[in-house]
Amino acid sequence: MKVGIDLGGLSGGHKVRGIGVHTSELIKALSKIKEKGIEVSEYKPGGKYDLIHYTVFKPFTFSIPLKKEANKVVLTIHDLIPLIYPKHYPGGIKGNLTFLIQKLLIKKNVDAIITISETSKKDICRFLGVDPSIVHVVYLAPKKVFTPITDLDLLSTIQKKYGLPSSLALYVGDVNYNKNIPGLIEMCKYSNIRLVIVGKQAKDIENQNLDHPELKHLEGLDWSNVTRLGFVDDEDLAVIYNLADVYIQPSLYEGFSLPPLEAKACGTWVIATKIQTHVEILDNKRDYSWEKTAKETLKIYKNV
């Protein structure tokens, strides 16, 4: 079986988000597994494949071709949050029409859907009207770089490099509506602890259009108690997790939450809102590894 994996998750803003991490780590893990009878490579339009795996789905943007390009098609859908909060993630006339077309294309051309939590699976079945039997939950995992660090010199170096306080609460990610950033900032002010946010969106907030429905909730926020670091590479981020007194994930809704798992892998205390996804992925002792993710993905390729 010749499998082509679409690398769309490694382009644009996806690269440093969960979609990009999923795509890159899956490919690395698959390359280490020698599965007899399966040849996995990068998907290239016009190539001949027995199975194509599309790794990005956005409801309001065409994510899959109009024509089926292989005998079997697998599609990864991470979440459908824009459909859960339509006032904050409006599709517009064009976007809503695109979603309806994609909904038909999925029913016609997609043989299996991979998603990242039971929470997202329920949303996919509800919004897309697909048979639950074709939707497979495959969990993500923290990278191996996220681990407890005891090197005091390294900890001190990174603390000075980023001008971090001796006591801090940490958040890693975007600042979209579902992330509940106003609640996070208020919580840290009330607790009298400095908040550190890692992520490009928060760093560039002054240059963002806060009239946009996705960001309007950020208007008038007091950022005086917040240190905004912007993008940080994984090696430094692992140290920052270790420096944090607590990691906070304040989300109103998520398809999955990698940063809390990364923080836990570093031995950092985690506070998370009691939403369905957080209970699913944090309130258990499930083994998360990219090897396991890759093996479960291969099993879907073989059985689809």
N, C-alpha and C positions, 0 to 999 in steps of 0.2 A: 504494500500500500504506500503510495506516494502522497505525503501530507504537506500542504503549503500553509504556513502560518503568516497571516497578515501582520505587518509590523507597524500598523497605524498608531498603535498605542505608544510608540517611541517617538512620535513627532509632535511638534508644537507644545502646548501647555500640558498635554497628557504625560510627557516624559517624566516629570518630577512628581506626578500624582500617583494615586493607587493604580490607575490603568497602566501607566508606564512601568511601575514596579512589577506588576503582575506579568506583563509581557516579557520584560527583560529577564526576570528571575525564572520564569517558566522555560524560556528558551535555554538558559544556562543549565537548568536542571535536566531538561530533556536531552541535551547534548551529552550528558554523563551516563544516560541510560541506554544500553544497547538492547533494543526491543526487536527481536527477530521478525522480519517481514514488514517492518514499518520504517520508512525513510522520511525524516522530517527536515524541511528546509524552508527558507523564506519564500513566501508567496510572491510571485511576480505576475502581473496581468498578462494573459495570453499563454501562460505556461500550462502544461498538462499535469493535472493532479487527480488522484482518486478522491481526495478529501481536502477541502479548504476550511481553515479555521479563521474566522474574522474575529478580531480581538477588541473592537470598539463598537459600541452602539449608543448613539445619541438620538432620542426620540424625534427631535425637530430638524435633524440634519441627515441626509442620505448616508447610511452606514454600510449598506450591502448593495451589490449590483442588482439591476432590474432583471437580469438573466442569470439563471443558475449556471455556474462555471465549472462545476465538478459533480460527480455522481452523488457525493455526500457533502453536506455543508453543516458546519458547527459554528455557532455564534455565541460569544461571551457578552452577557449583559450584566454589568456591575450593579446598577440600581436604576430605578425609574423615579427618582426624587422630583424632577421637574413636573411629573404628572401628579404627584402628591400635593405639591404646593404651586398650583397653576398661577396664582396671583403674583407670586414672587419669581416664577420662571416661565413667563408667558411665551408661547410658541409663535403667536401671530398667525395670520391667515395662511401664509406660506408654510410655516412650520407645522401647523396643525394638519394641513393637507399632506405634508410629507410624512407625518406620523401615520395617518390613515393608510397611505400607500405602503409604508414599511410594514404595517400590521398585516396587510394582505400578503406581502412578499414573504414574511416570516412563516405564515401558515402554509404558503405554497412551496417555498424553496428551502427552508431550514429544517434539517433532520434532528438536530439536538441543540439545546441551549445550555451553556454553562453559566452558572451564577455563583455568588460568593457567600451566600447565607440563605437560611430558610426564610428569613424575612423578605429578602429580595425575590425568592422563588414565589412566594405568595403574591407579591406585587405583579410579577411577570404574568402569572396565570390570570390574575384579575384584570389587568389593563390590556394584555395582548390576547386574552381568550385562548391560550394554547393548552394542550393536554399536559397536565402535570408530569406525566410519565416521560416526556421528552426534556424536562428541565432537571438538570443535575447540579447539586450543590458541591462545589470544590473550594475548600477554604484556602485563604492566603496564609502567609507566614512572615514573621520578621526575618530580616537578613541576619546572617551570622555575625556581622559587625556589631550588632547590638547585644552587648554582654556587660556584666559588671566590670568596672575598671577600678583597680586599687593603686595605680601609679600616681602618687601624689604630685609629682612634678608635672605630669601630663594634665592632671586636673587643674592645677594652678595656672599652667600655661594657657589653656583654653579659656579659663575664667577671665584672665587678664586680656586675652586677645579680643574677646567680645564685650569686655567691660561689664561682666555679670556681677550681681550682688551676691553676698554670702548666703542669703536665703531667698529662694525663688520658687514660684509655681510656673510650670511650663505648659504651653500648648503648641502643637505642631499641625499646620494645615491651612486651608483656605478660610475665608471670612464670609462665605455665602450665607444666605438666610438660615438654612438648616443647621449651621454650625453654632448658632446662638452666642455670638461674640458679646453682645451687650450683657447677657446674663453672666458670662465669664468674667468680664471686666468688673461688674458690680460685685460678684462674689469675692474677687481678690481684694477689692477696696475694703469691703466689709471685714475681711479676715486680716487686713493690714499686712499683706504679703505682696511683694513685687511680682508682677506678671511678665513673663518673657514669652513672646510669640515668635515662632520660626515659620516663615512663609513669605513668599514674594508679594502676595496681595496686601497683607497688613503693612508691609514696609512701604508700599507705594500708595497708601490710602489717600494721600493728599492729591494724587494725580488721577484718582478714580472718579468716575461719574456716579455720584451718590444719588442721582435722580433715577438711576436704573432700578427697576423693581427688585433685582437680585441683591442690591447693595443699599437700598433706601433705609434699611433698618440701622445703618451705621451713622446716619446723619446726627450730628450733635453729640456724638460720644466724646467723653473725656479720656484721652489717651495718656494723661500725665503719669499714671502709675504703670505704664506699659513700656517695656523695652522691645522694640521690633527689629529683629535681626535680618529679615529677608531670607533668601535661600542659603542653606548651610549644607555642605557635603556630609555624606554619611559618617565619615570618620570623626569629624568634629561634633556632629549631632549625637553620636553615641556617648561622647564625653559630656555633652550638655544634659542629656538624660540622666547621667550619673550625678551631675552637680545639682539637679533639681531636688527640692524637698518633696515635691509631689507633682505628678502629671495630671492635668484635668482635661477630660473630654466632655464638653458641655452640650453636645449635639441634641437637637430636637428629634432628628431622624438620621439614620445612616443605613447604607447597604452593608457596610463592613467598617471596621475601624482598625487600621494598621497601627497608628501611633500608640494607642494604649498597650498593644501587644509588644511593641518595640520597647516601651517604657518598662513593662513587666520583665522583659528579657534582660534589661539592664539592672533589675533589682529595685526599681523606683516604685514608690507607692502610687497607685492610680485611683483617681476619683472620676467616676463616669455617671452620667444621667442614666436612670433606670428605664431605658427604652428597650424595645424587643431585641434589637441587634446586640446591644451591649450585654444583656443577660445571656444571649445565645453564645457569644464568643468569649466573654470574660468570666462568667460565673460557672466555670467547669475546669477540668484538668486535661482537656483535649490536647493531643500532640500536634503541634503545628510545625511543618517543615516543607521546604520547597521540593524536596525529593518525593514526599508524599503527594503534594499537589501535582507534580509531573506524572507520577504513576497513576493517579486517579484520572488525569486527563487522557493518558494513553489508553486506559481501559475504556473510556468513552469513545475514542477513535475506533477501537477494535469492535465495539458492540453496536455502534450506531447503524 
